[in-house]
């Protein structure tokens, strides 16, 4: 097989436009065989990406052409908006067959937002054991370990040896499709350890499983938040973890692929919240997108009015020195950008527990020094620009001093506001952006125009 070369500027994992065009052509022709041939060598996640990229009408026609070949793994990879749309367009009898081959955590994800009649009909098509497992998972709160976990797992009594475990797994006909550890339990169904498959395969048959168990064994409470679960997986380099009820009884297992999805969702959510976006994705309709963005745009309008009120207090100063109106946006813009930089780092550090009460004072001091240093550097630059532009030394001095003050305030606002909101129990990602922008605008305008009034008139 010839070696494949990849250009440095090539996105290795992107779906080529030729593939998308070929899929749409197959849909247009109504050729199911051509569609299945195109999907044959694609990973489920790539097919999901393709479904998310094409338009709603094309997507509906594609799913109908796909027919009873719909892949449940693909459905479980879809973002919620597209998932719900496809589930609504797919006949229940097709979905019933699809669900039979899925792990319980994937079934929970697919049915959790369905209307009760459709949910009951689809759950009724499952085997009794799977149906009960899914129904029990649905009883747990959203965004908890109970919703995230799967019920399929490999268990072994704590007296078993490696040979016992290997013989059991070879004889079993219903092992999970993918698993990484064998969970060791006591007679009361309490997990007492987990053994990686790699250790089992490398040990002699007579070795006790408990002798091979993870040294750092952790369990996840069933009511723990998904965010905390994802943090634990990332922090302690876990690939799977048993989930337990309050009594300590084993009820399921969470694997690394689910934790990675939560980490990705949390990062995406933080980015959206910093921009004032709530529950929005690329598949959202115009009306939903508008409703999502409108509230924070309205808040931003209000804060802009506050900044304008500050400017209005210095109308006479601006009328006397018109150059101030030209230079004013520079101070405000630099402060806003500096504040956003600090805010982005702070919010992410709070989300990953890297910014804590133990190191908060040191980080605040660092941001103060960074703001001061950047303020001085840019004060020299913009002060020189002001002098050369308008041939006024004092105007350059005013501009430089205002720059230093606003950069300092921006750095402090970018770190102290999210810390304060976090302590008050508010989501720092959602509220901080508006506050930081307001502070930097008002302080920047007031500092520049106030100094100009005092030093130039």
C-alpha positions in Angstrom: 0.0 0.0 0.0 1.6 3.3 -1.0 2.4 5.7 1.7 0.0 8.6 2.0 1.4 12.1 2.3 -0.5 14.8 4.0 0.0 18.5 3.4 0.8 20.6 6.4 -2.2 22.9 5.7 -4.6 19.9 5.3 -7.2 19.2 8.0 -6.8 15.5 8.3 -10.1 14.8 9.9 -12.3 17.2 8.1 -15.1 15.9 5.8 -14.2 16.7 2.2 -16.6 18.7 0.2 -16.5 16.0 -2.4 -17.9 13.5 0.1 -20.7 15.8 1.2 -21.6 16.5 -2.5 -21.6 12.7 -3.2 -23.9 12.0 -0.3 -26.3 14.8 -1.4 -26.2 13.5 -4.9 -27.1 10.0 -3.7 -30.0 11.5 -1.7 -31.1 13.5 -4.8 -31.1 10.3 -6.9 -32.9 8.3 -4.2 -30.1 5.7 -4.3 -30.0 3.9 -1.0 -27.2 1.6 -2.2 -25.0 4.5 -3.2 -25.7 6.1 0.2 -24.8 3.0 2.1 -21.6 2.6 0.1 -20.5 6.1 1.0 -21.3 5.5 4.7 -19.6 2.0 4.7 -16.1 3.2 5.6 -17.1 6.3 7.6 -16.8 6.4 11.3 -20.1 7.0 13.2 -18.8 10.4 14.4 -18.0 11.5 10.9 -21.5 10.5 9.7 -22.9 12.5 12.6 -20.8 15.5 11.6 -22.1 15.2 8.0 -25.7 15.1 9.2 -25.1 18.2 11.3 -23.5 20.1 8.3 -26.2 19.6 5.7 -29.5 21.5 5.7 -32.6 20.4 7.5 -34.5 19.4 4.3 -31.6 17.4 3.0 -31.1 15.8 6.4 -34.8 14.7 6.5 -34.5 13.2 3.0 -31.3 11.5 3.9 -32.7 9.8 7.0 -35.7 8.6 5.1 -33.5 7.2 2.4 -31.3 5.6 5.0 -34.4 3.7 6.2 -33.9 0.7 8.4 -30.2 1.0 8.1 -30.1 3.9 10.5 -27.1 3.4 12.9 -27.8 4.0 16.5 -24.1 4.8 17.2 -24.5 7.7 14.8 -27.6 9.0 16.6 -25.7 8.9 19.9 -23.0 11.2 18.4 -25.4 13.9 17.3 -25.8 17.2 19.1 -29.2 17.5 20.8 -31.0 19.7 18.3 -30.2 17.4 15.3 -30.8 14.3 17.5 -34.3 15.4 18.4 -35.1 16.3 14.8 -34.0 12.9 13.4 -35.7 11.0 16.1 -39.0 12.8 15.2 -38.5 11.9 11.5 -37.6 8.2 12.1 -40.4 5.6 12.4 -40.6 4.1 15.9 -40.3 0.6 14.5 -36.9 1.5 13.0 -35.8 3.2 16.3 -36.9 0.1 18.2 -34.5 -2.1 16.3 -31.7 0.5 16.5 -32.0 0.7 20.3 -31.6 -3.0 20.8 -27.9 -2.8 19.8 -27.0 0.2 22.0 -25.5 0.4 25.4 -27.9 1.7 28.1 -26.2 5.1 28.4 -26.7 5.7 24.7 -30.3 4.7 24.9 -30.8 7.1 27.8 -29.3 9.9 25.8 -31.6 9.3 22.9 -34.9 8.9 24.7 -34.5 11.3 27.7 -36.2 14.2 25.8 -38.8 12.3 23.9 -42.5 12.7 24.6 -43.8 10.2 27.1 -45.9 8.1 24.6 -42.9 7.7 22.2 -40.5 7.1 25.0 -42.8 4.4 26.5 -43.2 2.8 23.1 -39.5 2.6 22.4 -38.6 1.4 25.9 -41.3 -1.3 25.5 -39.4 -2.7 22.6 -36.3 -3.4 24.7 -35.5 -6.6 26.6 -36.9 -6.5 30.1 -33.4 -6.2 31.7 -32.4 -3.3 29.4 -35.7 -1.6 29.8 -35.5 -1.7 33.5 -31.9 -0.4 33.4 -32.8 2.5 31.2 -35.9 3.4 33.2 -33.9 3.4 36.4 -31.3 5.7 34.8 -34.0 8.1 33.7 -35.1 8.4 37.4 -31.8 10.2 38.2 -31.4 14.0 37.8 -30.2 15.4 34.5 -26.5 16.0 34.3 -25.6 13.5 37.0 -23.5 10.4 37.0 -26.7 8.3 37.1 -27.7 9.7 33.7 -24.2 9.3 32.3 -23.4 5.8 33.4 -24.0 2.5 31.5 -25.3 -0.7 33.1 -23.2 -3.0 31.0 -20.0 -4.0 32.9 -17.9 -7.0 33.8 -18.0 -8.0 37.4 -15.9 -10.5 39.4 -16.2 -11.7 43.0 -13.3 -10.7 45.2 -12.1 -14.3 45.6 -11.5 -14.9 41.9 -8.2 -15.4 40.3 -7.0 -14.3 36.9 -7.9 -17.7 35.5 -11.5 -17.5 36.8 -11.9 -14.1 35.2 -10.5 -15.2 31.9 -12.7 -18.3 31.8 -15.8 -16.3 32.6 -15.2 -13.7 29.9 -14.5 -16.4 27.3 -17.7 -18.2 28.1 -19.9 -15.1 28.4 -22.0 -14.2 25.4 -23.1 -10.7 26.5 -20.0 -8.9 27.4 -20.1 -5.1 26.9 -19.0 -4.0 23.4 -16.1 -2.0 24.9 -14.7 -2.2 28.4 -11.4 -1.5 30.1 -11.5 -2.9 33.6 -13.0 -5.8 35.5 -14.8 -4.5 38.6 -14.2 -6.6 41.7 -17.1 -6.8 44.1 -17.9 -8.2 47.5 -21.0 -10.3 48.3 -23.0 -7.2 49.0 -22.3 -5.8 45.5 -20.0 -3.2 46.8 -17.0 -2.5 44.4 -13.7 -3.1 46.2 -11.4 -2.7 43.3 -10.9 -2.7 39.5 -8.4 -4.5 37.4 -7.3 -3.3 34.0 -7.5 -5.9 31.2 -3.8 -5.3 30.5 -2.9 -6.6 33.9 -5.2 -9.6 33.6 -3.7 -10.6 30.3 -0.1 -10.2 31.6 -0.5 -12.2 34.8 -0.5 -16.0 35.6 -3.8 -17.7 36.0 -3.4 -18.4 39.7 -2.8 -14.7 40.6 -5.6 -13.2 42.7 -7.5 -10.3 41.0 -7.2 -8.2 44.1 -3.4 -8.4 43.8 -3.7 -6.7 40.4 -6.3 -4.1 41.4 -5.7 -0.4 40.8 -3.7 1.1 43.7 -5.8 4.3 43.5 -9.3 3.0 43.3 -12.1 5.5 43.1 -15.9 5.3 42.9 -18.4 7.9 41.6 -21.5 8.7 43.6 -24.6 8.3 41.5 -25.8 11.8 42.2 -22.4 13.5 41.5 -22.6 16.2 38.8 -21.4 15.4 35.3 -18.9 18.3 35.6 -17.4 16.8 38.7 -17.2 13.4 37.0 -15.4 14.8 34.0 -13.0 16.6 36.4 -12.2 13.4 38.3 -11.5 11.5 35.1 -9.2 14.3 33.8 -7.5 14.9 37.2 -6.8 11.3 38.1 -6.2 9.9 34.6 -9.1 7.4 34.9 -10.4 5.3 32.0 -13.4 3.9 33.8 -15.0 4.2 37.2 -17.8 2.3 39.0 -20.9 4.3 40.0 -22.4 3.6 43.4 -25.6 4.5 45.3 -25.5 6.1 48.7 -25.3 2.6 50.3 -22.2 1.9 48.3 -23.9 -0.7 46.1 -22.7 -0.8 42.5 -25.2 0.4 39.9 -23.2 1.2 36.8 -19.9 2.3 35.3 -18.7 5.4 33.5 -16.0 5.2 30.8 -13.5 7.7 29.4 -15.4 8.3 26.2 -18.4 9.7 28.1 -16.2 11.8 30.4 -14.4 13.3 27.3 -17.8 14.3 25.8 -18.7 16.1 29.1 -15.3 17.9 29.1 -15.9 19.0 25.5 -19.4 20.1 26.4 -18.2 22.1 29.4 -15.5 23.9 27.4 -18.0 24.7 24.7 -20.6 25.9 27.2 -18.0 28.2 28.9 -17.1 29.7 25.5 -20.8 30.3 24.7 -21.6 31.8 28.1 -18.7 34.2 27.9 -20.4 35.5 24.7 -23.8 35.5 26.4 -25.1 32.5 24.5 -27.3 30.0 26.2 -28.3 26.6 24.7 -27.3 27.5 21.1 -25.6 25.4 18.4 -25.1 25.6 14.6 -28.4 23.6 14.1 -30.5 26.1 16.1 -33.3 27.8 14.2 -33.3 31.5 13.6 -36.0 32.3 16.2 -34.3 30.2 18.9 -30.9 31.8 18.1 -32.4 35.3 18.2 -34.0 34.5 21.6 -30.8 33.1 22.9 -28.8 36.2 22.0 -31.3 38.9 22.6 -31.2 39.1 26.5 -27.5 39.7 26.7 -27.5 42.1 23.8 -30.2 44.1 25.7 -28.0 44.1 28.8 -25.1 45.3 26.7 -27.2 48.1 25.3 -28.0 49.1 28.9 -24.3 49.1 29.9 -23.5 51.1 26.8 -26.0 53.7 27.8 -24.2 53.9 31.2 -20.9 54.5 29.4 -22.5 57.1 27.2 -23.8 58.9 30.3 -20.2 59.1 31.6 -19.1 60.6 28.2 -22.0 63.1 28.4 -20.5 64.6 31.6 -17.6 65.8 29.6 -19.4 67.2 26.6 -17.7 70.6 27.1 -14.3 69.1 27.3 -14.8 67.1 24.0 -16.2 70.3 22.3 -13.1 72.2 23.4 -10.6 69.4 22.3 -12.1 67.5 19.4 -9.1 65.2 19.3 -10.4 63.5 22.5 -13.4 62.1 20.5 -10.9 60.5 18.0 -8.7 59.0 20.7 -11.4 57.9 23.1 -12.2 54.5 21.5 -8.5 53.5 21.7 -8.4 53.6 25.6 -11.8 51.8 25.9 -10.9 49.2 23.3 -7.5 48.3 24.8 -9.1 48.0 28.3 -11.9 45.8 27.0 -9.4 43.5 25.2 -7.1 43.3 28.2 -10.1 42.5 30.5 -11.3 39.8 28.1 -7.9 38.1 28.1 -7.8 38.0 31.9 -11.4 36.9 32.1 -11.0 34.0 29.7 -8.0 32.6 31.7 -9.8 33.2 35.0 -13.1 31.5 34.0 -11.3 28.5 32.6 -9.1 28.2 35.7 -12.1 28.3 37.9 -13.8 25.6 35.9 -10.8 23.3 36.1 -10.2 24.1 39.8 -6.8 25.5 39.1 -7.8 28.9 40.6 -8.6 28.3 44.3 -8.6 30.3 47.5 -5.1 28.9 48.2 -3.6 30.6 45.2 -6.1 33.4 44.4 -4.0 36.2 46.0 -0.9 35.2 44.0 -2.8 35.1 40.8 -4.5 38.4 41.5 -1.0 40.0 42.1 0.2 38.5 38.9 -2.6 40.0 36.9 -2.0 43.3 38.6 1.6 43.3 37.6 0.8 42.1 34.0 -1.8 44.9 33.7 0.7 47.5 35.0 3.5 46.3 32.7 1.3 46.2 29.6 -0.2 49.5 30.6 3.2 51.2 30.8 4.3 49.7 27.4 1.2 50.7 25.6 1.1 54.1 27.4 4.5 54.9 25.9 3.3 53.8 22.4 0.0 55.5 22.4 1.3 58.6 24.1 3.9 58.9 21.4 1.1 58.5 18.8 -1.0 61.2 20.4 2.0 63.6 20.5 2.9 63.0 16.9 -0.6 63.1 15.7 -1.7 66.3 17.4 1.7 67.8 18.3 0.7 68.0 21.9 2.9 66.7 24.7 0.2 67.0 27.3 -2.3 65.2 25.2 0.1 62.3 24.9 0.7 62.3 28.7 -3.1 62.2 29.3 -3.6 59.4 26.8 -0.7 57.4 28.4 -1.9 57.9 32.0 -5.4 56.8 31.0 -4.1 53.8 29.3 -2.1 52.7 32.4 -5.2 53.2 34.6 -7.6 51.3 32.4 -5.2 48.4 31.8 -4.8 48.0 35.5 -8.5 48.1 36.1 -9.1 45.7 33.3 -6.7 43.1 34.7 -8.2 43.4 38.2 -11.8 43.3 36.9 -11.0 40.3 34.7 -9.9 38.2 37.7 -11.8 39.7 40.7 -15.3 39.7 39.1 -15.3 36.0 38.2 -13.9 35.1 41.6 -16.5 37.1 43.3 -19.4 35.7 41.3 -18.1 32.2 41.9 -18.1 32.8 45.6 -21.7 34.1 45.4 -22.8 30.9 43.6 -23.3 32.6 40.2 -21.8 31.1 37.0 -18.7 33.3 36.4 -18.8 32.5 32.7 -22.3 33.8 32.1 -22.2 37.1 34.1 -18.5 38.2 34.0 -18.3 39.3 30.4 -20.9 42.0 30.8 -19.5 43.3 34.1 -15.9 43.4 32.8 -16.9 45.3 29.6 -18.9 47.8 31.6 -16.1 48.4 34.1 -13.4 48.9 31.4 -15.6 51.2 29.3 -16.7 53.4 32.2 -13.3 53.6 33.8 -11.6 54.2 30.5 -13.9 57.0 29.5 -13.9 58.6 32.9 -10.1 58.3 33.3 -9.3 59.8 29.9 -11.9 62.6 29.8 -11.4 63.4 33.5 -7.6 63.7 33.1 -8.1 65.7 30.0 -10.4 68.1 31.8 -8.0 68.5 34.6 -4.8 68.8 32.6 -5.7 70.3 29.2 -8.3 72.9 30.0 
